[in-house]
Amino acid sequence: AVFYALMKQTAERQGNDPIPNSLTFIKEIWKAFYPHRWIRLYLIKAPNKEIVAAGLIFTFGSTVRSWKYGWSGDYREIRPNHFRFWKLIKWSKENKFKYFDIVQVDPKIAVKLKKKQPLVDQERKQPLFGTTMFKLGFGGDIYHYPGALYRFYNPLFMIIFERFINPLTKSSSLKKLLRKLV
């Protein structure tokens, strides 16, 4: 419950809804992955022992993925998110993982920075700009993964999807409406 509350506070500060949008979903993921030790929760405490940040990670093979995180917004001066990432990276190395995936950076900004190209003001206003700069500040390499693929065995479903549903999923106004409904 503490983790979800922190994640929700972070999303609200960023002007978003939390994803996933329910504590029940987090609990179900925990039930499915924890018996295999593929998921871990890390809590960061302030000097007064108050939990101010948390991170949820997945471990698969040689990789640790920092999936979701939350921060109360308090104790900015002690940089709880920097500390959280440092502790997770250190834990990953101590436990013989080869990779630490910080997950979700703005790909266009990341590519420009990798090529040492200057950013324009519009890019600095993108929702993931601050997150991208923070995460890239740890160094490391940027990997681009292919997007989701789909296959329909029924040609009629494929035509319906490609002509009607897929264009709708790219509509920013529809995305905003769906966020409000969900």
LUMMARPA-871076 format. One line per field, with one value per atom (N, C-alpha, C): residue number from 1; atom name; x, y, z. Coordinates in pm, 1 decimal. Layout:
BEGIN
num <- c(NUM  ...)
atome <- c(CA  ...)
x <- c(X  ...)
y <- c(Y  ...)
z <- c(Z  ...)
END
This chain:
BEGIN
num <- c(1  1  1  2  2  2  3  3  3  4  4  4  5  5  5  6  6  6  7  7  7  8  8  8  9  9  9  10  10  10  11  11  11  12  12  12  13  13  13  14  14  14  15  15  15  16  16  16  17  17  17  18  18  18  19  19  19  20  20  20  21  21  21  22  22  22  23  23  23  24  24  24  25  25  25  26  26  26  27  27  27  28  28  28  29  29  29  30  30  30  31  31  31  32  32  32  33  33  33  34  34  34  35  35  35  36  36  36  37  37  37  38  38  38  39  39  39  40  40  40  41  41  41  42  42  42  43  43  43  44  44  44  45  45  45  46  46  46  47  47  47  48  48  48  49  49  49  50  50  50  51  51  51  52  52  52  53  53  53  54  54  54  55  55  55  56  56  56  57  57  57  58  58  58  59  59  59  60  60  60  61  61  61  62  62  62  63  63  63  64  64  64  65  65  65  66  66  66  67  67  67  68  68  68  69  69  69  70  70  70  71  71  71  72  72  72  73  73  73  74  74  74  75  75  75  76  76  76  77  77  77  78  78  78  79  79  79  80  80  80  81  81  81  82  82  82  83  83  83  84  84  84  85  85  85  86  86  86  87  87  87  88  88  88  89  89  89  90  90  90  91  91  91  92  92  92  93  93  93  94  94  94  95  95  95  96  96  96  97  97  97  98  98  98  99  99  99  100  100  100  101  101  101  102  102  102  103  103  103  104  104  104  105  105  105  106  106  106  107  107  107  108  108  108  109  109  109  110  110  110  111  111  111  112  112  112  113  113  113  114  114  114  115  115  115  116  116  116  117  117  117  118  118  118  119  119  119  120  120  120  121  121  121  122  122  122  123  123  123  124  124  124  125  125  125  126  126  126  127  127  127  128  128  128  129  129  129  130  130  130  131  131  131  132  132  132  133  133  133  134  134  134  135  135  135  136  136  136  137  137  137  138  138  138  139  139  139  140  140  140  141  141  141  142  142  142  143  143  143  144  144  144  145  145  145  146  146  146  147  147  147  148  148  148  149  149  149  150  150  150  151  151  151  152  152  152  153  153  153  154  154  154  155  155  155  156  156  156  157  157  157  158  158  158  159  159  159  160  160  160  161  161  161  162  162  162  163  163  163  164  164  164  165  165  165  166  166  166  167  167  167  168  168  168  169  169  169  170  170  170  171  171  171  172  172  172  173  173  173  174  174  174  175  175  175  176  176  176  177  177  177  178  178  178  179  179  179  180  180  180  181  181  181  182  182  182)
atome <- c(N  CA  C  N  CA  C  N  CA  C  N  CA  C  N  CA  C  N  CA  C  N  CA  C  N  CA  C  N  CA  C  N  CA  C  N  CA  C  N  CA  C  N  CA  C  N  CA  C  N  CA  C  N  CA  C  N  CA  C  N  CA  C  N  CA  C  N  CA  C  N  CA  C  N  CA  C  N  CA  C  N  CA  C  N  CA  C  N  CA  C  N  CA  C  N  CA  C  N  CA  C  N  CA  C  N  CA  C  N  CA  C  N  CA  C  N  CA  C  N  CA  C  N  CA  C  N  CA  C  N  CA  C  N  CA  C  N  CA  C  N  CA  C  N  CA  C  N  CA  C  N  CA  C  N  CA  C  N  CA  C  N  CA  C  N  CA  C  N  CA  C  N  CA  C  N  CA  C  N  CA  C  N  CA  C  N  CA  C  N  CA  C  N  CA  C  N  CA  C  N  CA  C  N  CA  C  N  CA  C  N  CA  C  N  CA  C  N  CA  C  N  CA  C  N  CA  C  N  CA  C  N  CA  C  N  CA  C  N  CA  C  N  CA  C  N  CA  C  N  CA  C  N  CA  C  N  CA  C  N  CA  C  N  CA  C  N  CA  C  N  CA  C  N  CA  C  N  CA  C  N  CA  C  N  CA  C  N  CA  C  N  CA  C  N  CA  C  N  CA  C  N  CA  C  N  CA  C  N  CA  C  N  CA  C  N  CA  C  N  CA  C  N  CA  C  N  CA  C  N  CA  C  N  CA  C  N  CA  C  N  CA  C  N  CA  C  N  CA  C  N  CA  C  N  CA  C  N  CA  C  N  CA  C  N  CA  C  N  CA  C  N  CA  C  N  CA  C  N  CA  C  N  CA  C  N  CA  C  N  CA  C  N  CA  C  N  CA  C  N  CA  C  N  CA  C  N  CA  C  N  CA  C  N  CA  C  N  CA  C  N  CA  C  N  CA  C  N  CA  C  N  CA  C  N  CA  C  N  CA  C  N  CA  C  N  CA  C  N  CA  C  N  CA  C  N  CA  C  N  CA  C  N  CA  C  N  CA  C  N  CA  C  N  CA  C  N  CA  C  N  CA  C  N  CA  C  N  CA  C  N  CA  C  N  CA  C  N  CA  C  N  CA  C  N  CA  C  N  CA  C  N  CA  C  N  CA  C  N  CA  C  N  CA  C  N  CA  C  N  CA  C  N  CA  C  N  CA  C  N  CA  C  N  CA  C  N  CA  C  N  CA  C  N  CA  C  N  CA  C  N  CA  C  N  CA  C  N  CA  C  N  CA  C  N  CA  C  N  CA  C  N  CA  C  N  CA  C  N  CA  C  N  CA  C  N  CA  C  N  CA  C  N  CA  C  N  CA  C  N  CA  C  N  CA  C  N  CA  C  N  CA  C  N  CA  C  N  CA  C  N  CA  C  N  CA  C)
x <- c(83.1  0.0  87.7  198.7  288.9  347.7  391.7  449.2  348.7  227.0  126.4  95.2  87.3  59.6  171.1  296.7  409.7  408.7  377.4  370.8  259.9  147.6  35.0  71.8  141.5  185.4  277.8  368.5  461.2  384.8  291.4  212.9  133.4  74.0  -5.0  81.6  203.6  293.9  330.8  335.3  371.2  248.9  131.9  9.7  -45.4  -16.5  -62.1  -141.9  -204.4  -264.7  -161.7  -162.9  -65.5  -93.8  11.6  -1.1  89.7  34.0  -105.3  -187.9  -317.5  -401.3  -474.3  -424.8  -487.3  -386.2  -406.5  -323.5  -346.3  -467.2  -500.1  -409.3  -385.9  -300.2  -158.1  -106.9  28.2  33.9  -68.9  -72.4  -74.2  -148.3  -154.3  -18.8  47.9  182.5  276.0  265.9  350.0  325.1  198.6  164.1  219.3  218.8  265.8  417.2  488.5  633.0  717.2  665.2  747.8  787.4  700.5  744.3  869.9  894.6  1013.4  1128.6  1103.1  1199.7  1233.2  1133.3  1152.8  1110.7  1063.5  1019.8  1069.1  1105.1  1151.0  1102.6  1078.1  1034.4  1140.8  1181.2  1280.2  1218.6  1235.8  1183.2  1299.4  1287.8  1391.7  1335.1  1408.1  1363.4  1445.6  1377.5  1442.9  1511.9  1593.6  1660.8  1564.8  1441.6  1345.3  1271.5  1315.8  1262.0  1131.4  1085.6  966.6  1002.1  917.7  939.7  903.9  1002.4  980.7  992.1  1046.4  1059.8  1057.5  1020.4  1015.3  1038.1  1087.9  1110.3  1071.3  1009.5  969.8  1051.0  1126.3  1212.4  1176.2  1204.4  1192.7  1331.9  1354.0  1480.7  1452.8  1514.3  1502.9  1639.5  1684.9  1814.7  1923.5  1994.2  2106.8  2069.1  1938.1  1893.7  1801.2  1822.5  1732.0  1662.6  1530.0  1454.2  1385.3  1414.8  1348.0  1213.0  1107.5  979.3  898.5  871.6  789.1  855.4  825.4  883.1  785.9  811.5  730.7  813.4  775.5  844.8  742.0  749.4  652.7  667.7  783.7  811.3  881.1  888.5  953.8  1103.1  1177.7  1320.8  1400.2  1363.6  1432.8  1583.6  1620.7  1762.7  1847.5  1787.2  1867.1  1862.7  1793.7  1787.1  1752.2  1633.6  1597.5  1595.4  1562.3  1560.9  1700.9  1794.7  1933.5  1981.2  1950.3  1991.0  1928.0  1798.2  1727.3  1795.7  1822.3  1887.8  2027.3  2100.7  2235.1  2229.5  2138.8  2127.9  2085.4  1993.2  1948.2  2059.0  2133.3  2244.4  2350.5  2380.5  2480.0  2433.1  2305.7  2249.6  2259.5  2227.8  2232.3  2372.8  2470.2  2609.4  2652.4  2618.4  2654.3  2591.1  2475.8  2405.3  2429.0  2537.8  2589.2  2499.8  2416.8  2340.5  2431.6  2413.6  2499.3  2444.8  2311.8  2249.5  2151.9  2140.7  2040.3  1964.9  1839.5  1756.9  1673.6  1702.3  1630.3  1491.7  1469.7  1338.3  1283.3  1216.6  1138.3  1213.2  1281.7  1335.6  1272.1  1275.7  1223.2  1322.6  1283.5  1380.7  1439.8  1361.2  1413.4  1519.5  1492.7  1589.6  1715.1  1695.9  1810.0  1901.4  1841.2  1921.7  1998.7  1932.2  2001.3  2117.8  2096.0  2202.6  2317.8  2284.1  2387.8  2473.4  2409.5  2480.8  2542.7  2527.2  2579.4  2519.4  2391.7  2319.7  2247.7  2237.1  2168.8  2017.1  1955.6  1811.1  1745.1  1629.7  1554.3  1456.6  1404.7  1313.6  1195.0  1140.0  1023.8  1056.0  1176.9  1216.6  1229.9  1273.9  1288.6  1153.1  1047.1  911.6  837.5  900.8  836.3  814.8  706.7  675.2  788.1  864.8  971.0  1108.6  1115.7  1245.9  1322.5  1261.2  1329.0  1368.4  1276.9  1303.8  1417.8  1415.9  1521.0  1657.1  1664.0  1790.7  1841.8  1749.8  1788.6  1847.8  1776.5  1820.1  1948.9  1960.0  2082.2  2202.1  2176.1  2283.3  2363.8  2306.9  2378.6  2473.5  2471.4  2557.7  2492.2  2571.3  2519.0  2483.9  2433.4  2398.6  2247.7  2207.4  2065.5  2036.5  1937.4  1895.5  1753.2  1728.2  1594.5  1534.8  1420.0  1352.4  1236.9  1204.7  1091.9  961.5  866.7  735.8  659.9  540.2  456.8  413.5  406.5  359.9  227.3  147.4  22.2  1.7  -74.7  -105.2  -248.7  -322.4  -459.3  -468.0  -521.8  -535.9  -662.4  -754.3  -875.8  -856.4  -858.0  -832.8  -932.1  -1055.2  -1154.4  -1115.0  -1070.9  -1026.6  -905.9  -815.9  -697.7  -738.8  -831.0  -877.4  -945.5  -1031.1  -1100.2  -998.5  -902.1  -801.8  -720.7  -669.5  -583.4  -656.5  -781.9  -855.6  -922.9  -964.8  -1045.3  -980.1  -941.2  -893.6  -754.0  -660.1  -523.3  -515.9  -585.3  -582.1  -639.6  -740.4  -797.7  -698.1  -613.8  -517.8  -412.0  -397.5  -297.8  -355.6  -483.8  -550.5  -521.8  -459.9  -426.5  -552.0  -656.9  -779.1  -847.3  -841.5  -898.2  -818.6  -686.4  -603.3  -639.9  -658.6  -696.7  -832.1  -927.2  -1060.0  -1051.8  -974.7  -959.7  -894.9  -795.1  -731.7  -832.4  -923.7  -1024.8  -1125.5  -1154.4  -1253.3  -1196.4  -1069.4  -1007.3  -960.2)
y <- c(-119.4  0.0  126.0  123.5  239.0  263.7  157.1  172.1  235.4  182.8  235.6  381.9  417.1  557.0  649.1  605.9  685.8  695.4  584.3  584.2  678.6  677.6  764.3  912.2  943.3  1081.5  1129.3  1042.9  1077.8  1104.4  1016.2  1032.9  1163.0  1193.7  1316.9  1441.1  1439.8  1553.9  1571.7  1460.7  1465.3  1490.2  1503.0  1527.5  1403.8  1287.0  1159.8  1079.9  976.6  877.2  767.6  701.7  593.6  476.5  416.8  296.5  191.2  81.7  40.8  128.7  132.4  225.9  164.2  50.7  -6.2  -84.9  -79.9  -157.0  -306.2  -343.7  -485.0  -542.3  -465.8  -512.0  -536.3  -444.4  -459.7  -586.7  -608.6  -729.0  -856.9  -855.9  -974.5  -1002.1  -897.6  -914.3  -971.7  -918.0  -966.4  -1116.2  -1154.1  -1295.5  -1386.3  -1338.5  -1420.8  -1431.7  -1323.5  -1320.5  -1344.2  -1308.7  -1319.0  -1463.1  -1561.8  -1698.9  -1742.6  -1683.5  -1715.6  -1618.3  -1520.7  -1415.2  -1330.3  -1310.9  -1230.8  -1086.5  -1052.6  -915.8  -879.2  -754.7  -706.7  -564.4  -532.8  -398.9  -338.1  -216.5  -145.7  -18.7  1.7  120.1  206.3  335.7  429.7  514.3  517.4  592.3  719.6  822.4  948.8  929.9  1024.7  1012.1  987.9  1035.3  1013.8  879.9  794.5  660.4  660.5  776.8  783.5  729.9  645.3  593.8  703.9  746.8  858.9  819.9  703.1  657.9  505.9  453.4  308.5  273.0  153.5  104.8  -40.2  -75.4  -213.4  -260.5  -368.1  -416.9  -560.4  -594.6  -731.8  -783.4  -910.8  -973.8  -1092.1  -1090.6  -1201.1  -1225.4  -1349.1  -1383.0  -1295.9  -1224.4  -1141.5  -994.0  -964.4  -824.4  -791.0  -673.6  -615.1  -498.2  -493.9  -383.0  -303.5  -176.7  -86.5  -51.1  -119.9  -110.1  11.4  23.4  133.5  191.2  317.5  382.7  487.1  532.2  638.7  719.5  842.4  933.9  1030.4  1055.9  1142.9  1289.0  1325.2  1464.9  1535.2  1468.3  1524.4  1489.5  1563.5  1538.7  1545.6  1641.1  1660.4  1675.7  1742.0  1771.3  1646.4  1533.5  1411.0  1323.1  1369.5  1302.3  1153.7  1123.5  982.8  899.4  960.1  882.2  848.2  940.7  909.1  793.5  802.9  699.5  564.8  568.2  445.1  379.6  456.3  397.8  346.5  423.5  379.8  247.3  237.3  112.5  -4.3  20.7  -86.9  -130.5  -34.9  -68.5  -146.5  -101.2  -169.0  -311.0  -325.2  -457.5  -549.0  -495.2  -574.3  -627.3  -542.0  -582.9  -687.2  -663.7  -758.5  -895.5  -898.3  -1024.0  -1079.2  -1032.6  -1088.1  -1067.3  -964.9  -932.0  -853.7  -873.4  -808.9  -672.3  -658.8  -536.4  -479.4  -347.2  -277.4  -186.2  -219.7  -146.0  -43.4  83.7  190.2  211.2  169.9  167.9  309.2  323.7  440.3  573.0  595.8  728.4  775.1  903.5  955.2  916.2  829.6  778.5  886.3  986.0  1091.2  1174.7  1208.4  1285.8  1202.2  1075.3  987.6  975.3  959.7  947.1  1076.0  1190.1  1317.8  1336.5  1303.0  1317.7  1222.2  1101.4  1003.7  1053.1  1122.3  1176.7  1313.2  1357.6  1487.3  1604.2  1591.1  1697.0  1783.8  1912.9  2000.8  1976.2  1999.5  1986.0  2122.0  2122.3  2245.7  2260.1  2381.1  2407.9  2313.5  2280.0  2190.9  2054.7  2005.1  1875.9  1884.4  1997.7  2016.7  2024.5  2044.5  2052.1  1918.8  1816.9  1686.2  1624.7  1547.6  1490.8  1407.5  1337.2  1251.7  1318.4  1448.7  1514.8  1502.1  1542.3  1537.2  1395.9  1303.4  1162.2  1110.3  1144.8  1099.6  1154.0  1282.4  1342.7  1280.2  1257.5  1195.6  1056.8  976.3  838.2  831.3  915.8  914.1  966.3  1039.6  1089.8  979.4  858.0  744.7  680.3  727.0  668.2  544.6  459.9  337.2  354.9  250.0  248.0  256.2  302.6  312.0  204.9  122.1  18.5  48.1  33.0  54.3  -82.4  -109.4  -235.4  -214.4  -316.3  -300.5  -287.3  -222.5  -208.2  -339.7  -336.6  -456.2  -494.7  -622.4  -674.3  -746.0  -751.0  -823.4  -905.1  -1011.3  -1095.4  -1142.7  -1128.9  -1176.2  -1289.6  -1400.2  -1513.5  -1501.1  -1420.3  -1395.8  -1266.8  -1272.2  -1152.8  -1039.4  -1073.4  -970.1  -890.3  -958.2  -889.6  -800.7  -847.5  -768.5  -639.0  -649.0  -530.2  -432.2  -483.3  -397.1  -327.6  -401.8  -343.3  -235.9  -268.9  -175.0  -49.2  -61.3  54.4  138.9  75.8  149.2  158.7  46.1  45.1  104.2  62.8  112.9  265.3  326.1  473.6  539.9  476.8  533.1  531.6  428.6  418.5  527.1  590.2  695.9  834.4  841.7  968.9  1018.4  1135.8  1188.9  1224.8  1272.4  1305.9  1180.3  1070.4  944.6  893.1  906.2  861.5  938.8  1069.2  1150.1  1106.9  1080.3  1035.7  902.2  809.3  676.5  686.4  775.1  792.0  839.2  925.9  975.5  867.8  779.3  674.1  559.9  533.2  416.2  447.2)
z <- c(0.0  0.0  0.0  74.2  78.9  -60.1  -125.5  -258.9  -354.3  -356.3  -449.1  -419.7  -292.6  -254.8  -305.7  -293.8  -342.1  -494.7  -560.7  -706.5  -754.3  -684.0  -719.4  -699.8  -591.1  -567.1  -679.0  -721.1  -828.8  -957.9  -991.7  -1114.8  -1110.8  -997.5  -985.5  -1003.7  -946.9  -965.3  -1112.1  -1185.0  -1326.6  -1415.9  -1354.4  -1430.2  -1498.6  -1443.2  -1500.4  -1398.8  -1447.7  -1360.2  -1339.6  -1225.5  -1205.2  -1299.2  -1347.9  -1430.4  -1368.9  -1325.3  -1324.5  -1230.5  -1255.9  -1181.5  -1063.1  -1014.3  -895.1  -812.4  -683.5  -591.2  -613.0  -650.8  -675.2  -783.5  -889.0  -998.1  -947.2  -868.4  -810.6  -724.9  -644.9  -559.0  -641.7  -753.1  -839.6  -904.1  -947.4  -1004.1  -897.8  -776.5  -666.5  -642.3  -637.8  -613.1  -722.7  -845.4  -957.1  -963.3  -931.8  -952.8  -828.1  -711.8  -591.3  -555.9  -571.9  -539.2  -614.1  -731.3  -811.5  -783.5  -697.5  -663.6  -786.8  -874.6  -994.8  -974.3  -856.1  -827.9  -688.2  -670.2  -539.7  -519.7  -395.7  -358.3  -268.1  -301.8  -220.2  -166.2  -36.9  29.9  77.6  55.1  96.5  209.9  320.2  437.7  456.4  503.0  538.8  673.7  715.6  845.7  963.3  952.5  1061.2  1047.6  955.4  931.1  851.3  804.2  719.9  581.1  524.2  388.8  290.3  211.8  120.1  -27.4  -56.2  -195.0  -197.0  -312.4  -327.2  -472.8  -494.1  -629.9  -640.8  -750.8  -777.5  -897.0  -879.6  -986.7  -1023.0  -1148.1  -1195.9  -1225.4  -1199.0  -1232.7  -1324.1  -1440.3  -1535.6  -1594.9  -1587.4  -1644.8  -1587.5  -1673.5  -1630.3  -1615.3  -1616.9  -1618.4  -1502.1  -1446.2  -1347.2  -1416.8  -1406.4  -1466.2  -1356.9  -1352.4  -1258.1  -1319.8  -1277.6  -1346.3  -1302.7  -1174.9  -1124.3  -1000.2  -974.8  -858.2  -806.6  -687.2  -629.7  -532.5  -516.3  -424.3  -368.7  -242.0  -175.4  -216.9  -267.1  -298.1  -182.7  -68.1  50.0  51.6  129.9  150.8  20.1  -63.4  -190.6  -169.5  -59.3  -35.0  -14.7  23.7  39.8  -85.4  -187.0  -317.1  -305.8  -257.3  -237.3  -365.6  -479.9  -603.7  -651.6  -636.5  -668.9  -580.3  -452.3  -357.8  -394.3  -429.7  -467.6  -586.8  -692.2  -808.4  -773.6  -695.7  -659.1  -583.2  -486.8  -408.3  -497.5  -591.1  -679.5  -775.2  -828.6  -917.7  -840.3  -721.3  -636.2  -601.9  -564.1  -533.0  -655.0  -773.4  -896.5  -922.1  -905.1  -926.9  -823.4  -697.3  -590.8  -612.2  -678.9  -702.6  -842.6  -903.7  -1029.4  -1151.3  -1149.7  -1269.4  -1362.8  -1492.1  -1591.3  -1633.8  -1636.3  -1685.5  -1583.4  -1583.7  -1504.0  -1600.0  -1624.8  -1720.9  -1645.3  -1668.8  -1598.9  -1659.8  -1781.1  -1846.7  -1871.5  -1979.0  -2018.3  -2017.1  -2126.2  -2153.0  -2283.5  -2310.8  -2436.2  -2545.4  -2637.8  -2735.8  -2825.6  -2864.7  -2953.4  -2882.1  -2755.7  -2677.5  -2653.2  -2620.4  -2593.1  -2715.5  -2832.7  -2955.5  -2981.7  -2967.1  -2991.6  -2893.7  -2769.0  -2671.0  -2700.0  -2742.4  -2775.3  -2892.3  -2987.2  -3102.7  -3073.1  -2946.9  -2901.6  -2980.3  -3013.6  -3083.2  -2980.3  -3005.8  -2910.2  -2910.0  -2795.4  -2783.2  -2803.2  -2865.8  -2883.9  -2766.5  -2747.9  -2635.8  -2633.6  -2749.5  -2755.6  -2695.0  -2718.5  -2661.8  -2510.2  -2461.6  -2317.0  -2246.1  -2322.7  -2265.6  -2272.9  -2328.5  -2340.4  -2201.9  -2185.0  -2052.8  -1991.1  -2073.1  -2018.9  -2018.0  -2045.6  -2052.3  -1920.7  -1809.5  -1679.9  -1641.4  -1662.9  -1632.1  -1718.0  -1846.7  -1937.9  -1894.8  -1864.5  -1823.8  -1693.4  -1599.2  -1472.1  -1496.5  -1574.0  -1596.1  -1677.5  -1779.0  -1859.9  -1780.9  -1675.3  -1590.6  -1523.5  -1519.6  -1461.1  -1561.1  -1686.1  -1788.5  -1847.7  -1904.0  -1962.6  -2108.8  -2165.9  -2307.4  -2324.5  -2440.6  -2474.0  -2577.9  -2549.1  -2642.5  -2686.2  -2814.7  -2868.8  -2901.0  -2843.3  -2865.8  -2962.5  -3039.8  -3132.3  -3054.7  -3115.7  -3053.4  -3056.0  -3005.3  -3001.9  -3143.3  -3165.8  -3293.6  -3271.7  -3374.8  -3364.4  -3491.8  -3478.8  -3593.8  -3580.0  -3687.2  -3690.5  -3790.9  -3748.0  -3837.9  -3922.4  -3876.4  -3951.7  -4031.8  -4165.7  -4247.4  -4220.1  -4187.4  -4159.2  -4034.7  -3929.4  -3808.0  -3836.4  -3922.6  -3957.0  -4027.8  -4121.2  -4194.0  -4098.4  -4011.4  -3914.1  -3824.5  -3776.4  -3688.6  -3761.7  -3878.2  -3949.8  -3996.0  -4032.5  -4085.7  -3978.4  -3868.8  -3771.6  -3632.9  -3578.8  -3439.7  -3427.7  -3510.4  -3501.5  -3516.0  -3614.0  -3620.5  -3494.5  -3434.7  -3312.0  -3196.9  -3190.7  -3080.2  -3087.0  -3202.4  -3217.5  -3191.7  -3165.8  -3141.8  -3000.4  -2988.3  -2856.0  -2777.1  -2843.6  -2770.5  -2718.2  -2793.2  -2744.9  -2625.1  -2630.7  -2518.5  -2391.4  -2402.9  -2287.1  -2233.3  -2322.3  -2281.0  -2208.2  -2262.6  -2200.7  -2062.9  -2047.9  -1916.9  -1813.2  -1854.2  -1761.8  -1723.8  -1819.9  -1795.2  -1711.7  -1726.4  -1660.0  -1523.6)
END
